[in-house]
Amino acid sequence: MEMNTILLIVGGLILGIILGYIIAKALEKNNASKLIKDAKSEAATILKEAKIDGENLRKEKELKAKEKFIELKAEHEKVILARDKKMAEAEKRTRDKESQVSSELAKNKKATEELEVKINDYNFRLDLLEKKKEEVEKAHKSQIKQLEVISGLSAEDAKAQLVESLKNEAKADAMAFIQDHMEEAKLTAQQEAKKVIINTIQRIGTEEAIDNCVSVFNIESDDVKGRIIGREGRNIRAIEAATGVEIIVDDTPEAIILSCFDSVRREVARLSLHKLVTDGRIHPARIEEIVTKTQKQIEQEIIEVGKRTVIDLGIHGLHPELIKLVGRMKYRSSYGQNLLQHSREVAKLCGVMAAELGLNPKLAKRAGLLHDIGKVPDSEADMETPHAILGMQWAEKHGEKPEVCNAIGAHHDEIEMTSLLSPIVQVCDAISGARPGARRQVLDSYIQRLKDLEDVAFGFNGVNKAYAIQAGRELRVIVESEKVSDDQAANLSFEISQKIQTDMTYPGQVKVTVIRETRAVNIAK
């Protein structure tokens, strides 16, 4: 019973499971068919919508294409209209030109006809003129034959006599004209020359320039004098030996006198003293160093003075060597007259006088400024050549024009004058030097005597430096210790004194001092 019950239950369960599976399959089949039906329905809807969208897109594209076509058509019509307008304008211009050409052709045709008429008239008149000319020539020839018969002369002889008489008459008139003007020129030439010179002098007014042989060095207190003199006078001797300038320290308050005939030496000594006093270190080694630096400074200042001078006078293109010579003239004098001031004055006078006479004033200024450059020689060999010739040679060497070179060389009549600038420079040089107080002959001869005194010492071997001091009453000679011994130094002093006594003329007596110094210098490193 229980077994049957269990079998019935199991069988019922199995049957239930089978029925459930069958029912599930049936339900799944129904759902699948439903899903397929729904998918087909959805696909049909999508296709329908796609067709609608495609139709709308096609219509939209067709509309845009129509609009683009209308736009391109409008642009094409504009281009065609513009082209038609240009063609119409071109046709109009062509018609205008054709009408203009037609009118010009008509005018030319009319002018050609008138020209042909004039040519025919001209030819007719030319024929008449030729006929008349022949008749006149025949009549002239017949008249000449009649005159020849009457006068007994041929036509050529009569012509020659007429020309000769006219020539003599013209020559006489010309001679009379020349004679009249020569007499008038002689009467007025001197007056005109004086007028030109007076006008020139009045327009150029410069100060009188006298160079002295002493300079005054001012100091703050007399205590500085002791430092300048040094122990046993070694500092003042070192300054005098280095510069060649006599240092006079006397009772004059707050002043020291520098005495030397050479302006450059005096200036070097003055500047060196100023630097030494300002620095405070005054001893022989320092003195020599400062003097050497100051000499280089003076050389540079000479160049600057030359540049300023040529700029002030408006002279351009001057060679640097000539500029340097112009600057050196500041420290030279001629008969007591400062050479640079004299040359500037002559340059201005030459410029004014050349302008008065209608010549080139710039070239005249150039010649006037350079006329005395030969007075600043570089060596003793140059001193033997006259300064005018030496200046001309330097000017030629440095590319100056022939007129300027001739004016420099001829201003003291050493060579022949070949241009009008030469007498102008000569006259202006005389004007500048002839002013009252401009020059002093005594001073120049005194300076020349001191230079000659120094040159005597340089004529002996072993002499390094020579300075004339004490107004020419003493000659200090510095010799090279390697070439001159102590015994030779004594002999050298005697020989120099004998040569001075034999070759020179001087007042009083001259003391010759020969200085020989031996130095040993080493450097600790």
LINMO-V250574 format. One line per field, one symbol per residue. ss: DSSP state (H for helix, E for strand, C for the rest). psi: psi as a letter, one per 30 degrees, with the letter a starting at -180 (. if undefined). burial: 1 if it has 9 or more other C-alpha atoms within 8 Angstrom, else 0. A space follows every 50 residues. Layout:
ss: ???
psi: ???
burial: ???
This chain:
ss: CHHHHHHHHHHHHHHHHHHHHHHHHHHHHHHHHHHHHHHHHHHHHHHHHH HHHHHHHHHHHHHHHHHHHHHHHHHHHHHHHHHHHHHHHHHHHHHHHHHH HHHHHHHHHHHHHHHHHHHHHHHHHHHHHHHHHHHHHHHHHHHHHHHHHH HCCCHHHHHHHHHHHHHHHHHHHHHHHHHHHHHHHHHHHHHHHHHHHHHH HHHCCCCCCCCCCEEEEECCCCHHHHHHHCHHHHHHHHHHHHHCCEEECC CCCCEEEEECCCHHHHHHHHHHHHHHHHHCCCCHHHHHHHHHHHHHHHHH HHHHHHHHHHHHCCCCCCCHHHHHHHHHHHHCEECCEEHHHHHHHHHHHH HHHHHHCCCCHHHHHHHHHHCCHHHCCCCHHHHCCCHHHHHHHHHHHCCC CHHHHHHHHHCCCCCCCCCHHHHHHHHHHHHHHHCCCCCCHHHHHHHHHH HHHHHHHHCCCCEEEEEEEHHHCEEEEEECCCCCCHHHHHHHHHHHHHHH HHHCCCCCCCEEEEEECCCCCCCCC
psi: eeeeeeeeeeeeeeeeeeeeeeeeeeeeeeeeeeeeeeeeeeeeeeeeee eeeeeeeeeeeeeeeeeeeeeeeeeeeeeeeeeeeeeeeeeeeeeeeeee eeeeeeeeeeeeeeeeeeeeeeeeeeeeeeeeeeeeeeeeeeeeeeeeee fgkleeeeeeeeeeeeeeeeeeeeeeeeeeeeeeeeefeeeeeeeeeeee eefjjllkjkklgkkkjklelfffeeeeelkggeeeeeeeeefgkkjjja gkkhkkkkkkfjeeeeeeeeeeeeeeeeefjjleeeeeeeeeeeeeeeee eeeeeeeeeeeefhklgkkeeeeeeeeffeglljhfkkeeeeeeeeeeee eeeeeeggajeeeeeeeeegfgffgilfleefffkkeeeeeeeeeeeggl leeeeeeefgfggelkkflffefeeeeeeeeeffkkgeljeeeeeeeeee eeeeeeeffkkfkelkkkahhgfkjkkklkfffkleeeeeeeeeeeeeee eeflklkblkkjjkkkkkkjklkk.
burial: 00000000000000000000000000000000000000000000000000 00000000000000000000000000000000000000000000000000 00000000000000000000000000000000000000000001001100 00000001000000000000000000000000000000000000011001 10010000110011101010010110111100011111111111111010 00011111110110110111110011100001010111011001100100 11111110111010100000011111111111111111111111111111 11111000011111111111111101000001100011111111110101 00111111111001001010111111011011100001110011101011 10110111000011011110011111111110011000110111011011 0000000001011111000000000
